[in-house]
Amino acid sequence: MRMMTRYITLAWVVLLLGTLTTVAQSKSSYNGTIGITPVRVLQAGETLHVEMDFILDHVKVRSAGAVDLIPRLVSSTDTLELPRVSLKGRNEYANYERVRSLMSRAEDATYLVPYRVDKSVRTESRTIEYRHTLPYESWMAGARLEVQRDECGCGEIAWMDVVKVDTVTLDVIPVPYQVIPYLAYVQPVPEPVKNREKQVEMFLDFVVNQTVIRPEYMNNPRELAKIHAMIDELRVDKDITIKRLNIIGYASPEGSLANNKRLSEGRALALKNYLSSRYTFAPSLYHIVFGGENWEGLRKALVNLDIEYKSEVEAVINFYDGQERKIRLMSLRGGEPYRYLLRNIYPTLRVAIGKAEYQVKNFNVEEAREVIKIRPQNLSLNEMYLVANTYSNGSQEFIDVFETAVRLFPEDDVARLNAAAAALSRRDTITAERYLGLVKQKGLPEYANAAGVLALLKGDYDTAARFLQAAMNAGLEVAGKNMEELEKKRINAIEINSRVNNKQTNQ
């Protein structure tokens, strides 16, 4: 539900606060004089601000005495007592603290907490600033502000001896207008068949120049557990059908290409035989692929290396190929870089990749609403979109679906754009800007609308107008509503600036 903001203009409030002081009688519970100076009464949006100063001129309360100064808003129909200022003598203050400490939780919950409780045992002059805010109600437009004095806390109330000062006009400063963003979401293209793939990398250990997998050898138990976990996760999911198992073997780039190909294919075949002995997949599901000498893996490994000759190694890899590349690496700096790579990097390049290609069944909306709770990765973007639209637009469930979609499809423009719109619906401009920056299809009207809303929420009205106009020209209806919000925000900003400038000028 949208929150609507409305402004109520009030005529004025009469203050019965004066700068004349009250001289305490001899029978009074205090010595000295108390004066009250009005500061302002301000209605800003749905809040009323009451501000005044209590001037205590050499006021000292008798040890067993107390003086409560009680502001009240009074109209012909309503009266509202505001938090009081309580001045207490030494013994009375100690008694107050004792009573509060002994209150039960129920008593404390109903206790009207004073604005301030002051142990008034000093005689120097001082000022107590009274600054109180409360929700504005319509009856307060005709109310007056009174201050009563209750001495000794005994309920024998006397009016403060003050005179009516000049009528104070109630200040009304508009509250900053809260823009209501109107977002447009793009429906993804449905997938007739949901083809997916999943892969793991394994760094299997083989005895030198051998192609037989020893499951318990060195790190093999940990590495083989990776492919078992992947396959087992897919097998137990009744909504998934495994279509192909690719086993890709990569070789480190030392030695001859022919020997590397023989070792790589042999080791990939060994992995296939290992899996065949443990699973009942048809032999036709397995496919052995030689991935080649793993130069790309070497490039990635060099990125994170901090060695002085890194740039020279990278230059050799980038500018030469084939056998010449290997020869130049081996001869670079007398072979020192090559020996380092051979010892520290090349073993990690002998990797086997197990890749499963599979299909996921299609779901109707009711099924998809349940699947997204437990296996959201089984849904297509379109199925997630349909699930989102079963919730109220802008609700937390609605937003959650689009945030899940972009997490599972981080490279998809539609997922990014819809996630940006969802972020804008909760006024998260930082997340929205990040997703919009990743969108490649910036010509979409939904993109222009989201970019316009983002600029509007950030206060860049000219940019907002440009994007929203583009979306309107493309026929996107909600862009026109956002343009109306932009005009409301501009008018509101002008009103606030004008009122603030007028107050500064009058001061």
Buried (B, 14 or more C-beta within 10 A) or exposed (E): EEEEBEBEEBEEBBBBBBEBBBEBEEEBBBBBBBBBEBBBBBBBBEEBBBBBBBBBBEBBBBBEBBBBBBBBBBBEEEEBEBBBBBBBBBEBBEBBEEEEEEEEEEEEEEEEEBBBBBBBBEEEEEEBEBEEEBEBBEBBBBBBBBBBBBBBBEEEEEEBEBEEBEEBEBBBBBBEBBBBBBBBBBEBEEBEEBEBEBBBBBBBEBEEEEBEBBEEEEEBEEBBEBBBEBBEEBBEBEBBEBEBBBBBBBBBBBEEBEEBBBBBBBBBBBBBEBBBEEBEBEEEBBBBBBBBBBBEBBEEBBEEBEBEEBEBBBEBBEEBEEEEBBEBBBEBEEEEBBEBBBEEBBEBBBBBBBBBBBBBBBBEEEBBBEBBEEBBBBBBBBBBBBBBBEBEEBEEEBBBBBBBBBEBBEEBBBBBBBBBBBBBBEEBBEBBBBBBEBBEEEEBBBBBBBBBBBBBBEEBBEBBBBBBBBBBEBEBEBBBBBBEBBEBBBEBBEBBEEBEEEEEEEE
